[in-house]
């Protein structure tokens, strides 16, 4: 049930975590500014896993486990 003052529609979007600019790769996070630059997407993905490990204390290998969404 919506209240009278609630907006009629809510717009959500999902952006790509990895992106390139000027032939350099970056990754974005919710908490901080974009991270990079990196020489390749592979390195950006690897650094993102390291970032997650530092932020969560969860081993980076856990993010490669079956059933874990990226």
ZISULJO-V174705 format. One line per field, one symbol per residue. ss: DSSP state (H for helix, E for strand, L for the rest). psi: psi as a letter, one per 30 degrees, with the letter a starting at -180 (. if undefined). Layout:
# ZISULJO-V174705
ss->???
psi->???
This chain:
# ZISULJO-V174705
ss->LLLLLLLLLLLLLLLLLEEEELLEEEELLLLLLLEEEELLHHHHHHHHHHHHHHHHLLLHHHHHLLLLLL
psi->kklefkkekkkklklkekllkhglklklleellkkallfleeeeeeeeeeeeeeefgkkefffflkfkk.
